Amino acid sequence: MSVVVTGGAGFIGSSLVPRLLADGHQVYVVDDLFRGSEQNLHEPLRNPACRLEKMDITSPAFGPWLRSVAPSRVFHLAANSDVRLGGADVRLDVQRTLMTTVAVLEAMPAAGCRELVFTSSSTIYGEPAGLVDEEHTGIRPISFYGAAKLSSEAYVAAHAHLHGLQAWVFRLPNVVGPRLTHGVVYDFFKRLTADPAQLRIMGNGRQTKSYLHVDDALDAIWVALRHPAATWNVAGRGVTTVMEVAHLVRQALELDSPVECEDSDRGWPGDVRQCAMDGGRLAALGWQASMTSSEAVSAAVAWARAHGGSVRG
């Protein structure tokens, strides 16, 4: 199969591309390297079946390029991946998340491609009470990032109806692992390697997150792709508080530096304090994360330390 991976030089994409190559696919990566890095694809690009096109997906050149490639399937990962950045710039998530999705959807019919894999986010739910399943009706995102992901899902649904698109949509929690570029694990690691004497965290430390290792996220996608197109919650195993993340990072770095907290119950405006997804649909297919939330955090930090102290590699 010939496949395109948008944002393939980023965090999740750089783990996805080797899997696609291992399955024997011809892989075309398109990335403007806003947050991704060509170095992340150093090994995959040694394979003649992998090519990198440095391009802004929203540019007029993208449609003709996609037609020339004529993929069977598009994995659309390109987006602003940092929730806080979007809070400071109201148009960032519109431009880098929603409009990249619109550009992909507009270009696919002319390229003869009718299969889309879209990585969405648990942030679309906001802060609901109790478990939320894929049919949850009280969806109220509290960040521009979540709003842009939800808007993208709506455009995907409309194109599926109007153009016969088959779309697999995956609502991911906080994904961690090699070449991480953002998030609390990344922030704590970088702060403590720069100044091991202390760590100040945003919020009171009791914010609760579910962390999922990138390998488990991709395993879930592989399982679901063997089934008809649908929307899937990819739920991790358990949760971890921000204070526990601080402890795990300090433990991995063999530090006992003090941790200072703030009085706020939220790390920053738009920060989701807690969201519990019902992962029953994927569980019914036999998938379960191999690592708990805290194990995923520890594995991500261990990888960073093993690679010379660089989270991104």
Residue, then its C-alpha position, 0 to 999 in steps of 0.5 A: m500500500s502507498v500511504v501518506v503520513t502528515g506530520g510524520a517527522g513529529f513525535i507520534g509520526s516518527s514512531l508510526v513511520p517505521r511500523l508502516l515500513a515494517d509492514g511493507h508499505q511505501v511511505y510518503v511523509v509530508d511535514d513543514l518541520f514546525r515541531g517535527s525534525e528530519q533527524n527523527l526520521h534518520e533511520p526510516l529515510r535510509n529505506p528507499a520506501c520512505r520519502l520526506e516532502k517538506m511542505d506546508i499542507t495548507s499551501p496550494a502545492f499540497g493538492p497536486w503533490l497528493r495527486s502525484v503520490a496517489p496514496s491508498r490511505v492518509f494518516h493525518l497527524a499534522a497539528n499544533s500539539d501543544v495546548r498551551l501555545g494555542g491558548a496564547d494565540v487564538r488562530l494557531d489551532v485554527q491554522r495548524t490543526l483545523m485548516t490542515t485537516v480541511a486541506v487534507l480532506e479537500a485534496m483526497p478526492a482528487a487524489g483518488c484516496r478514500e481512507l483516512v486515519f485521524t488522530s484526535s484527542s481526549t481534550i474534545y470532551g473537556e472535563p466531564a463527570g464520569l466515564v465518557d464513551e464515543e457517543h457522549t453528547g456533552i462534548r464541551p472542550i475548554s481549550f482552542y486545541g480541543a475545539a480545533k480537534l472537535s471541529s476537525e472531527a466534524y469536517v471528517a464526518a461531513h466528508a465521509h457522508l458527502h464523498g464516501l470517505q472511510a475515516w478511522v478517528f482515534r481520541l488519544p489521551n496524553v501520549v508519551g515516549p521517544r522523541l517527545t516534544h511537549g507536555v508535563v513529562y517533557d517540561f519536568f525532564k528539561r527543567l530538572t536537567a537544566d536545574p536539578a536543585q528544584l522543580r516548580i510546577m504549575g497548579n497544585g499537583r493534584q491534576t489527574k492525567s492518563y498517560l499512554h505510551v506511543d507504542d501502545a497507542l499505535d498498537a491500538i490503531w493497528v487493531a482498530l484498522r482491521h475493523p470497519a471505520a469508526t471513532w475510537n477512545v484509546a484509553g490508557r490504564g489508570v491515571t497519574t497525578v502531576m505530583e506523581v509525574a514529578h516524583l517519577v521524573r526525579q526518581a528516573l534522574e536520581l534526584d531528591s530536589p524539592v517540588e514547589c506547587e501553586d494554589s491553583d487547581r489548574g496548570w494553565p487556562g485550558d488545562v484539563r484537570q481530569c478526563a476518564m475515557d471509556g475504552g470498552r469498544l477497543a477492549a472488546l477487540g482484545w486491545q489493552a495498553s501494555m503499560t500503566s499510566s505511570e509505567a508509560v511516564s517512567a519509560a519515556v523518561a528512561w528513554a530520554r536519559a538513555h539517549g544523552g539526556s535529550v527528550r527529542g533524541 
